Amino acid sequence: MADVRYEIEVKPESALVEVRFASSPSFSLIEQVLGQLKNYISDGYQVKLFGYINRECNYLRAFMLALSLFGKEDRISFINKAKFSKAERKRSKILMQELRRKGYSAKQISKELGIPLKTTYRWLSKEAV
């Protein structure tokens, strides 16, 4: 029961289903996944959706409102994988550029900003393009 865009793990011993999205899921993808899980949901399983999910999206807010009308809002939870918000990432990228202009290495930038070295390299490579 897997797709390249997401992975589903069912844990019957704890009545839990975990879904991990490879990228930011669209409403239709979330709808598709939850459609596959409706039997688990009706059987009382907790469903946790992990991904780069913006809980402020209108479709997610409407979905959670609909669940709350039936007293089921605790059944499904969205866990955002993003460690930092968009605004925090933008601010860090600006600081990274300033540090780079001052001659800091990627390792020094990573340590100074508290971001993973791999992320620093990725951001720096995008700046070079």
KOLTIZA-759283 format. One record per atom (N, C-alpha, C): residue number from 1; residue in one letter; atom name; x negated, y, z. Coordinates in nm, 4 decimals, decimal comma. Example, Ala and Ser with C-alpha at 12.3 -4.5 7.8 and 13.67 -1.06 7.14 Angstrom:
BEGIN
[1 "a" "N" [-1,3190 -0,5690 0,7800]],
[1 "a" "CA" [-1,2300 -0,4500 0,7800]],
[1 "a" "C" [-1,3200 -0,3300 0,7800]],
[2 "s" "N" [-1,2850 -0,2250 0,7080]],
[2 "s" "CA" [-1,3670 -0,1060 0,7140]],
[2 "s" "C" [-1,2900 0,0030 0,7870]],
END
This chain:
BEGIN
[1 "m" "N" [-0,0834 -0,1181 0,0000]],
[1 "m" "CA" [0,0000 0,0000 0,0000]],
[1 "m" "C" [-0,0884 0,1251 0,0000]],
[2 "a" "N" [-0,1784 0,1372 -0,0997]],
[2 "a" "CA" [-0,2706 0,2506 -0,1019]],
[2 "a" "C" [-0,2676 0,3197 -0,2375]],
[3 "d" "N" [-0,3044 0,4447 -0,2375]],
[3 "d" "CA" [-0,3107 0,5281 -0,3552]],
[3 "d" "C" [-0,4431 0,6041 -0,3450]],
[4 "v" "N" [-0,4984 0,6443 -0,4555]],
[4 "v" "CA" [-0,6240 0,7171 -0,4535]],
[4 "v" "C" [-0,6083 0,8476 -0,3765]],
[5 "r" "N" [-0,4885 0,9046 -0,3793]],
[5 "r" "CA" [-0,4645 1,0340 -0,3154]],
[5 "r" "C" [-0,4386 1,0242 -0,1662]],
[6 "y" "N" [-0,4110 0,9040 -0,1178]],
[6 "y" "CA" [-0,3858 0,8860 0,0245]],
[6 "y" "C" [-0,4060 0,7411 0,0647]],
[7 "e" "N" [-0,4201 0,7216 0,1954]],
[7 "e" "CA" [-0,4391 0,5883 0,2512]],
[7 "e" "C" [-0,3434 0,5730 0,3691]],
[8 "i" "N" [-0,2740 0,4617 0,3744]],
[8 "i" "CA" [-0,1786 0,4353 0,4822]],
[8 "i" "C" [-0,2314 0,3223 0,5693]],
[9 "e" "N" [-0,2299 0,3452 0,7016]],
[9 "e" "CA" [-0,2692 0,2418 0,7968]],
[9 "e" "C" [-0,1555 0,2232 0,8972]],
[10 "v" "N" [-0,1043 0,1014 0,9036]],
[10 "v" "CA" [0,0039 0,0687 0,9965]],
[10 "v" "C" [-0,0552 -0,0015 1,1179]],
[11 "k" "N" [-0,0197 0,0496 1,2366]],
[11 "k" "CA" [-0,0673 -0,0081 1,3623]],
[11 "k" "C" [0,0544 -0,0553 1,4430]],
[12 "p" "N" [0,1011 -0,1785 1,4153]],
[12 "p" "CA" [0,2227 -0,2283 1,4804]],
[12 "p" "C" [0,2133 -0,2332 1,6328]],
[13 "e" "N" [0,0921 -0,2624 1,6855]],
[13 "e" "CA" [0,0769 -0,2746 1,8307]],
[13 "e" "C" [0,1089 -0,1443 1,9037]],
[14 "s" "N" [0,0925 -0,0298 1,8360]],
[14 "s" "CA" [0,1244 0,0985 1,8997]],
[14 "s" "C" [0,2384 0,1707 1,8288]],
[15 "a" "N" [0,3094 0,1020 1,7399]],
[15 "a" "CA" [0,4214 0,1593 1,6637]],
[15 "a" "C" [0,3798 0,2923 1,6006]],
[16 "l" "N" [0,2677 0,2880 1,5281]],
[16 "l" "CA" [0,2101 0,4082 1,4697]],
[16 "l" "C" [0,1716 0,3827 1,3243]],
[17 "v" "N" [0,1988 0,4812 1,2397]],
[17 "v" "CA" [0,1530 0,4781 1,1011]],
[17 "v" "C" [0,0711 0,6037 1,0787]],
[18 "e" "N" [-0,0517 0,5860 1,0281]],
[18 "e" "CA" [-0,1382 0,6992 0,9977]],
[18 "e" "C" [-0,1558 0,7086 0,8467]],
[19 "v" "N" [-0,1386 0,8298 0,7967]],
[19 "v" "CA" [-0,1571 0,8559 0,6542]],
[19 "v" "C" [-0,2671 0,9596 0,6411]],
[20 "r" "N" [-0,3696 0,9268 0,5630]],
[20 "r" "CA" [-0,4815 1,0185 0,5424]],
[20 "r" "C" [-0,4844 1,0597 0,3954]],
[21 "f" "N" [-0,4639 1,1896 0,3729]],
[21 "f" "CA" [-0,4641 1,2433 0,2372]],
[21 "f" "C" [-0,6065 1,2795 0,1966]],
[22 "a" "N" [-0,6410 1,2509 0,0713]],
[22 "a" "CA" [-0,7744 1,2809 0,0205]],
[22 "a" "C" [-0,7925 1,4301 -0,0049]],
[23 "s" "N" [-0,6833 1,4983 -0,0366]],
[23 "s" "CA" [-0,6891 1,6425 -0,0603]],
[23 "s" "C" [-0,5592 1,7040 -0,0092]],
[24 "s" "N" [-0,5427 1,8306 -0,0320]],
[24 "s" "CA" [-0,4240 1,9015 0,0149]],
[24 "s" "C" [-0,2998 1,8432 -0,0529]],
[25 "p" "N" [-0,2073 1,7868 0,0249]],
[25 "p" "CA" [-0,0914 1,7210 -0,0359]],
[25 "p" "C" [0,0166 1,8206 -0,0766]],
[26 "s" "N" [0,0792 1,7930 -0,1893]],
[26 "s" "CA" [0,1938 1,8722 -0,2334]],
[26 "s" "C" [0,3185 1,8189 -0,1634]],
[27 "f" "N" [0,4266 1,8945 -0,1730]],
[27 "f" "CA" [0,5520 1,8494 -0,1131]],
[27 "f" "C" [0,5953 1,7171 -0,1752]],
[28 "s" "N" [0,5823 1,7043 -0,3070]],
[28 "s" "CA" [0,6266 1,5805 -0,3726]],
[28 "s" "C" [0,5449 1,4598 -0,3269]],
[29 "l" "N" [0,4160 1,4796 -0,2995]],
[29 "l" "CA" [0,3343 1,3684 -0,2503]],
[29 "l" "C" [0,3762 1,3296 -0,1081]],
[30 "i" "N" [0,3996 1,4286 -0,0228]],
[30 "i" "CA" [0,4478 1,3990 0,1133]],
[30 "i" "C" [0,5826 1,3276 0,1062]],
[31 "e" "N" [0,6682 1,3736 0,0170]],
[31 "e" "CA" [0,7994 1,3101 -0,0020]],
[31 "e" "C" [0,7831 1,1642 -0,0458]],
[32 "q" "N" [0,6911 1,1400 -0,1385]],
[32 "q" "CA" [0,6645 1,0040 -0,1868]],
[32 "q" "C" [0,6175 0,9143 -0,0725]],
[33 "v" "N" [0,5230 0,9643 0,0067]],
[33 "v" "CA" [0,4679 0,8860 0,1178]],
[33 "v" "C" [0,5758 0,8557 0,2209]],
[34 "l" "N" [0,6508 0,9583 0,2604]],
[34 "l" "CA" [0,7548 0,9371 0,3617]],
[34 "l" "C" [0,8642 0,8437 0,3104]],
[35 "g" "N" [0,8888 0,8469 0,1790]],
[35 "g" "CA" [0,9843 0,7531 0,1195]],
[35 "g" "C" [0,9386 0,6088 0,1385]],
[36 "q" "N" [0,8073 0,5863 0,1259]],
[36 "q" "CA" [0,7523 0,4520 0,1465]],
[36 "q" "C" [0,7609 0,4101 0,2932]],
[37 "l" "N" [0,7633 0,5091 0,3817]],
[37 "l" "CA" [0,7578 0,4797 0,5250]],
[37 "l" "C" [0,8932 0,4865 0,5940]],
[38 "k" "N" [1,0013 0,5051 0,5194]],
[38 "k" "CA" [1,1315 0,5266 0,5846]],
[38 "k" "C" [1,1732 0,4112 0,6744]],
[39 "n" "N" [1,1368 0,2891 0,6401]],
[39 "n" "CA" [1,1717 0,1756 0,7276]],
[39 "n" "C" [1,0968 0,1835 0,8610]],
[40 "y" "N" [0,9690 0,2235 0,8544]],
[40 "y" "CA" [0,8921 0,2401 0,9777]],
[40 "y" "C" [0,9515 0,3524 1,0631]],
[41 "i" "N" [0,9887 0,4614 0,9971]],
[41 "i" "CA" [1,0460 0,5756 1,0688]],
[41 "i" "C" [1,1765 0,5355 1,1366]],
[42 "s" "N" [1,2619 0,4627 1,0639]],
[42 "s" "CA" [1,3895 0,4212 1,1241]],
[42 "s" "C" [1,3695 0,3165 1,2336]],
[43 "d" "N" [1,2562 0,2450 1,2300]],
[43 "d" "CA" [1,2252 0,1469 1,3353]],
[43 "d" "C" [1,1574 0,2106 1,4564]],
[44 "g" "N" [1,1448 0,3440 1,4556]],
[44 "g" "CA" [1,0917 0,4132 1,5725]],
[44 "g" "C" [0,9421 0,4367 1,5716]],
[45 "y" "N" [0,8752 0,4101 1,4609]],
[45 "y" "CA" [0,7314 0,4340 1,4522]],
[45 "y" "C" [0,7015 0,5841 1,4530]],
[46 "q" "N" [0,5901 0,6201 1,5115]],
[46 "q" "CA" [0,5363 0,7559 1,5044]],
[46 "q" "C" [0,4549 0,7626 1,3759]],
[47 "v" "N" [0,4714 0,8688 1,2971]],
[47 "v" "CA" [0,3960 0,8857 1,1728]],
[47 "v" "C" [0,3073 1,0086 1,1869]],
[48 "k" "N" [0,1775 0,9897 1,1636]],
[48 "k" "CA" [0,0826 1,1001 1,1685]],
[48 "k" "C" [0,0238 1,1182 1,0291]],
[49 "l" "N" [0,0365 1,2394 0,9781]],
[49 "l" "CA" [-0,0139 1,2724 0,8459]],
[49 "l" "C" [-0,1388 1,3593 0,8620]],
[50 "f" "N" [-0,2538 1,3082 0,8173]],
[50 "f" "CA" [-0,3806 1,3786 0,8285]],
[50 "f" "C" [-0,4198 1,4330 0,6918]],
[51 "g" "N" [-0,4576 1,5574 0,6866]],
[51 "g" "CA" [-0,5024 1,6164 0,5611]],
[51 "g" "C" [-0,5222 1,7647 0,5751]],
[52 "y" "N" [-0,5519 1,8275 0,4642]],
[52 "y" "CA" [-0,5651 1,9732 0,4634]],
[52 "y" "C" [-0,4251 2,0281 0,4439]],
[53 "i" "N" [-0,3570 2,0425 0,5565]],
[53 "i" "CA" [-0,2148 2,0738 0,5563]],
[53 "i" "C" [-0,1914 2,2095 0,6206]],
[54 "n" "N" [-0,1230 2,2955 0,5486]],
[54 "n" "CA" [-0,0859 2,4260 0,6019]],
[54 "n" "C" [0,0549 2,4148 0,6583]],
[55 "r" "N" [0,0663 2,4095 0,7899]],
[55 "r" "CA" [0,1968 2,3931 0,8541]],
[55 "r" "C" [0,2872 2,5137 0,8364]],
[56 "e" "N" [0,2326 2,6232 0,7863]],
[56 "e" "CA" [0,3130 2,7437 0,7648]],
[56 "e" "C" [0,3859 2,7406 0,6305]],
[57 "c" "N" [0,3579 2,6397 0,5471]],
[57 "c" "CA" [0,4275 2,6286 0,4186]],
[57 "c" "C" [0,5771 2,6154 0,4430]],
[58 "n" "N" [0,6547 2,6842 0,3630]],
[58 "n" "CA" [0,7997 2,6837 0,3824]],
[58 "n" "C" [0,8602 2,5443 0,3738]],
[59 "y" "N" [0,8093 2,4605 0,2831]],
[59 "y" "CA" [0,8686 2,3278 0,2704]],
[59 "y" "C" [0,8434 2,2435 0,3949]],
[60 "l" "N" [0,7272 2,2586 0,4587]],
[60 "l" "CA" [0,7012 2,1828 0,5817]],
[60 "l" "C" [0,7847 2,2367 0,6978]],
[61 "r" "N" [0,7988 2,3672 0,7030]],
[61 "r" "CA" [0,8814 2,4266 0,8087]],
[61 "r" "C" [1,0267 2,3804 0,7939]],
[62 "a" "N" [1,0762 2,3786 0,6692]],
[62 "a" "CA" [1,2138 2,3334 0,6452]],
[62 "a" "C" [1,2291 2,1857 0,6802]],
[63 "f" "N" [1,1283 2,1067 0,6457]],
[63 "f" "CA" [1,1317 1,9641 0,6759]],
[63 "f" "C" [1,1371 1,9406 0,8264]],
[64 "m" "N" [1,0530 2,0122 0,9004]],
[64 "m" "CA" [1,0502 1,9964 1,0461]],
[64 "m" "C" [1,1809 2,0453 1,1085]],
[65 "l" "N" [1,2400 2,1506 1,0516]],
[65 "l" "CA" [1,3701 2,1971 1,0999]],
[65 "l" "C" [1,4750 2,0877 1,0808]],
[66 "a" "N" [1,4740 2,0254 0,9627]],
[66 "a" "CA" [1,5699 1,9180 0,9362]],
[66 "a" "C" [1,5512 1,8027 1,0351]],
[67 "l" "N" [1,4277 1,7662 1,0629]],
[67 "l" "CA" [1,4025 1,6605 1,1609]],
[67 "l" "C" [1,4546 1,6997 1,2994]],
[68 "s" "N" [1,4341 1,8261 1,3362]],
[68 "s" "CA" [1,4777 1,8704 1,4690]],
[68 "s" "C" [1,6292 1,8676 1,4827]],
[69 "l" "N" [1,7010 1,8874 1,3737]],
[69 "l" "CA" [1,8481 1,8822 1,3779]],
[69 "l" "C" [1,8976 1,7432 1,4158]],
[70 "f" "N" [1,8167 1,6429 1,3873]],
[70 "f" "CA" [1,8521 1,5052 1,4206]],
[70 "f" "C" [1,7761 1,4547 1,5430]],
[71 "g" "N" [1,7051 1,5441 1,6105]],
[71 "g" "CA" [1,6304 1,5059 1,7300]],
[71 "g" "C" [1,5115 1,4168 1,7011]],
[72 "k" "N" [1,4563 1,4276 1,5820]],
[72 "k" "CA" [1,3463 1,3400 1,5401]],
[72 "k" "C" [1,2162 1,4163 1,5153]],
[73 "e" "N" [1,2065 1,5425 1,5603]],
[73 "e" "CA" [1,0882 1,6229 1,5307]],
[73 "e" "C" [0,9603 1,5651 1,5905]],
[74 "d" "N" [0,9746 1,4827 1,6932]],
[74 "d" "CA" [0,8553 1,4215 1,7541]],
[74 "d" "C" [0,8101 1,2965 1,6802]],
[75 "r" "N" [0,8863 1,2508 1,5832]],
[75 "r" "CA" [0,8564 1,1272 1,5102]],
[75 "r" "C" [0,7438 1,1445 1,4091]],
[76 "i" "N" [0,7339 1,2644 1,3492]],
[76 "i" "CA" [0,6340 1,2882 1,2454]],
[76 "i" "C" [0,5492 1,4074 1,2857]],
[77 "s" "N" [0,4168 1,3919 1,2756]],
[77 "s" "CA" [0,3284 1,5037 1,3079]],
[77 "s" "C" [0,2273 1,5227 1,1955]],
[78 "f" "N" [0,1943 1,6481 1,1733]],
[78 "f" "CA" [0,0984 1,6865 1,0710]],
[78 "f" "C" [-0,0296 1,7307 1,1414]],
[79 "i" "N" [-0,1406 1,6678 1,1083]],
[79 "i" "CA" [-0,2688 1,7011 1,1694]],
[79 "i" "C" [-0,3598 1,7563 1,0604]],
[80 "n" "N" [-0,3961 1,8822 1,0762]],
[80 "n" "CA" [-0,4781 1,9488 0,9763]],
[80 "n" "C" [-0,6245 1,9102 0,9950]],
[81 "k" "N" [-0,6863 1,8586 0,8881]],
[81 "k" "CA" [-0,8270 1,8190 0,8926]],
[81 "k" "C" [-0,9203 1,9388 0,8879]],
[82 "a" "N" [-0,8701 2,0518 0,8417]],
[82 "a" "CA" [-0,9561 2,1690 0,8290]],
[82 "a" "C" [-0,9998 2,2156 0,9673]],
[83 "k" "N" [-1,1282 2,2225 0,9880]],
[83 "k" "CA" [-1,1815 2,2638 1,1168]],
[83 "k" "C" [-1,1602 2,4132 1,1383]],
[84 "f" "N" [-1,1650 2,4894 1,0268]],
[84 "f" "CA" [-1,1513 2,6342 1,0343]],
[84 "f" "C" [-1,0375 2,6800 0,9428]],
[85 "s" "N" [-0,9745 2,7902 0,9792]],
[85 "s" "CA" [-0,8695 2,8469 0,8943]],
[85 "s" "C" [-0,9339 2,9107 0,7712]],
[86 "k" "N" [-0,8503 2,9439 0,6726]],
[86 "k" "CA" [-0,9001 3,0084 0,5517]],
[86 "k" "C" [-0,9714 3,1389 0,5848]],
[87 "a" "N" [-0,9142 3,2158 0,6752]],
[87 "a" "CA" [-0,9736 3,3439 0,7138]],
[87 "a" "C" [-1,1099 3,3234 0,7805]],
[88 "e" "N" [-1,1194 3,2205 0,8663]],
[88 "e" "CA" [-1,2473 3,1912 0,9323]],
[88 "e" "C" [-1,3525 3,1470 0,8312]],
[89 "r" "N" [-1,3115 3,0653 0,7329]],
[89 "r" "CA" [-1,4058 3,0208 0,6288]],
[89 "r" "C" [-1,4540 3,1391 0,5461]],
[90 "k" "N" [-1,3621 3,2281 0,5116]],
[90 "k" "CA" [-1,3989 3,3463 0,4324]],
[90 "k" "C" [-1,4997 3,4320 0,5096]],
[91 "r" "N" [-1,4726 3,4521 0,6375]],
[91 "r" "CA" [-1,5618 3,5312 0,7226]],
[91 "r" "C" [-1,7004 3,4639 0,7319]],
[92 "s" "N" [-1,7012 3,3323 0,7489]],
[92 "s" "CA" [-1,8284 3,2589 0,7572]],
[92 "s" "C" [-1,9066 3,2666 0,6267]],
[93 "k" "N" [-1,8362 3,2622 0,5136]],
[93 "k" "CA" [-1,9044 3,2704 0,3838]],
[93 "k" "C" [-1,9689 3,4067 0,3649]],
[94 "i" "N" [-1,9019 3,5118 0,4110]],
[94 "i" "CA" [-1,9591 3,6460 0,4014]],
[94 "i" "C" [-2,0840 3,6554 0,4891]],
[95 "l" "N" [-2,0741 3,6027 0,6113]],
[95 "l" "CA" [-2,1904 3,6019 0,7014]],
[95 "l" "C" [-2,3038 3,5190 0,6426]],
[96 "m" "N" [-2,2683 3,4069 0,5790]],
[96 "m" "CA" [-2,3684 3,3210 0,5171]],
[96 "m" "C" [-2,4440 3,3967 0,4083]],
[97 "q" "N" [-2,3717 3,4723 0,3267]],
[97 "q" "CA" [-2,4355 3,5501 0,2199]],
[97 "q" "C" [-2,5313 3,6540 0,2778]],
[98 "e" "N" [-2,4876 3,7177 0,3862]],
[98 "e" "CA" [-2,5739 3,8184 0,4503]],
[98 "e" "C" [-2,7018 3,7545 0,5055]],
[99 "l" "N" [-2,6851 3,6372 0,5701]],
[99 "l" "CA" [-2,8021 3,5677 0,6251]],
[99 "l" "C" [-2,8949 3,5211 0,5126]],
[100 "r" "N" [-2,8389 3,4765 0,4036]],
[100 "r" "CA" [-2,9190 3,4295 0,2901]],
[100 "r" "C" [-3,0019 3,5447 0,2324]],
[101 "r" "N" [-2,9369 3,6636 0,2223]],
[101 "r" "CA" [-3,0089 3,7822 0,1721]],
[101 "r" "C" [-3,1234 3,8213 0,2655]],
[102 "k" "N" [-3,1076 3,7899 0,3952]],
[102 "k" "CA" [-3,2131 3,8206 0,4923]],
[102 "k" "C" [-3,3232 3,7151 0,4913]],
[103 "g" "N" [-3,3064 3,6098 0,4076]],
[103 "g" "CA" [-3,4109 3,5093 0,3946]],
[103 "g" "C" [-3,3928 3,3852 0,4798]],
[104 "y" "N" [-3,2766 3,3678 0,5411]],
[104 "y" "CA" [-3,2518 3,2488 0,6228]],
[104 "y" "C" [-3,2446 3,1256 0,5334]],
[105 "s" "N" [-3,2930 3,0135 0,5844]],
[105 "s" "CA" [-3,2807 2,8856 0,5131]],
[105 "s" "C" [-3,1407 2,8294 0,5381]],
[106 "a" "N" [-3,1030 2,7288 0,4605]],
[106 "a" "CA" [-2,9724 2,6644 0,4790]],
[106 "a" "C" [-2,9601 2,6082 0,6204]],
[107 "k" "N" [-3,0676 2,5481 0,6685]],
[107 "k" "CA" [-3,0673 2,4899 0,8034]],
[107 "k" "C" [-3,0463 2,5985 0,9093]],
[108 "q" "N" [-3,1125 2,7126 0,8930]],
[108 "q" "CA" [-3,0974 2,8236 0,9881]],
[108 "q" "C" [-2,9556 2,8816 0,9831]],
[109 "i" "N" [-2,9017 2,8932 0,8612]],
[109 "i" "CA" [-2,7650 2,9445 0,8454]],
[109 "i" "C" [-2,6663 2,8509 0,9144]],
[110 "s" "N" [-2,6849 2,7219 0,8923]],
[110 "s" "CA" [-2,5975 2,6213 0,9528]],
[110 "s" "C" [-2,5974 2,6345 1,1047]],
[111 "k" "N" [-2,7151 2,6453 1,1609]],
[111 "k" "CA" [-2,7279 2,6555 1,3066]],
[111 "k" "C" [-2,6693 2,7869 1,3577]],
[112 "e" "N" [-2,6996 2,8951 1,2900]],
[112 "e" "CA" [-2,6536 3,0281 1,3307]],
[112 "e" "C" [-2,5006 3,0389 1,3287]],
[113 "l" "N" [-2,4382 2,9826 1,2251]],
[113 "l" "CA" [-2,2927 2,9945 1,2095]],
[113 "l" "C" [-2,2159 2,8785 1,2723]],
[114 "g" "N" [-2,2875 2,7733 1,3109]],
[114 "g" "CA" [-2,2208 2,6584 1,3719]],
[114 "g" "C" [-2,1365 2,5782 1,2739]],
[115 "i" "N" [-2,1839 2,5712 1,1489]],
[115 "i" "CA" [-2,1137 2,4921 1,0479]],
[115 "i" "C" [-2,2061 2,3786 1,0031]],
[116 "p" "N" [-2,1497 2,2674 0,9585]],
[116 "p" "CA" [-2,2327 2,1542 0,9169]],
[116 "p" "C" [-2,3287 2,1922 0,8034]],
[117 "l" "N" [-2,4464 2,1336 0,8057]],
[117 "l" "CA" [-2,5472 2,1612 0,7037]],
[117 "l" "C" [-2,4938 2,1267 0,5648]],
[118 "k" "N" [-2,4215 2,0178 0,5540]],
[118 "k" "CA" [-2,3643 1,9763 0,4256]],
[118 "k" "C" [-2,2709 2,0845 0,3710]],
[119 "t" "N" [-2,1910 2,1439 0,4585]],
[119 "t" "CA" [-2,1000 2,2515 0,4175]],
[119 "t" "C" [-2,1801 2,3731 0,3721]],
[120 "t" "N" [-2,2848 2,4047 0,4457]],
[120 "t" "CA" [-2,3703 2,5184 0,4099]],
[120 "t" "C" [-2,4280 2,4992 0,2704]],
[121 "y" "N" [-2,4812 2,3803 0,2432]],
[121 "y" "CA" [-2,5361 2,3526 0,1106]],
[121 "y" "C" [-2,4281 2,3652 0,0026]],
[122 "r" "N" [-2,3100 2,3141 0,0311]],
[122 "r" "CA" [-2,2000 2,3214 -0,0668]],
[122 "r" "C" [-2,1636 2,4669 -0,0960]],
[123 "w" "N" [-2,1504 2,5477 0,0089]],
[123 "w" "CA" [-2,1168 2,6887 -0,0097]],
[123 "w" "C" [-2,2274 2,7616 -0,0855]],
[124 "l" "N" [-2,3524 2,7331 -0,0504]],
[124 "l" "CA" [-2,4633 2,7989 -0,1183]],
[124 "l" "C" [-2,4693 2,7604 -0,2661]],
[125 "s" "N" [-2,4406 2,6344 -0,2963]],
[125 "s" "CA" [-2,4437 2,5912 -0,4374]],
[125 "s" "C" [-2,3328 2,6588 -0,5180]],
[126 "k" "N" [-2,2196 2,6838 -0,4548]],
[126 "k" "CA" [-2,1093 2,7527 -0,5246]],
[126 "k" "C" [-2,1432 2,8997 -0,5459]],
[127 "e" "N" [-2,2208 2,9574 -0,4556]],
[127 "e" "CA" [-2,2621 3,0973 -0,4697]],
[127 "e" "C" [-2,3608 3,1129 -0,5854]],
[128 "a" "N" [-2,4411 3,0093 -0,6106]],
[128 "a" "CA" [-2,5435 3,0165 -0,7145]],
[128 "a" "C" [-2,4830 3,0088 -0,8548]],
[129 "v" "N" [-2,3605 2,9574 -0,8652]],
[129 "v" "CA" [-2,2973 2,9376 -0,9958]],
[129 "v" "C" [-2,2475 3,0678 -1,0525]],
END
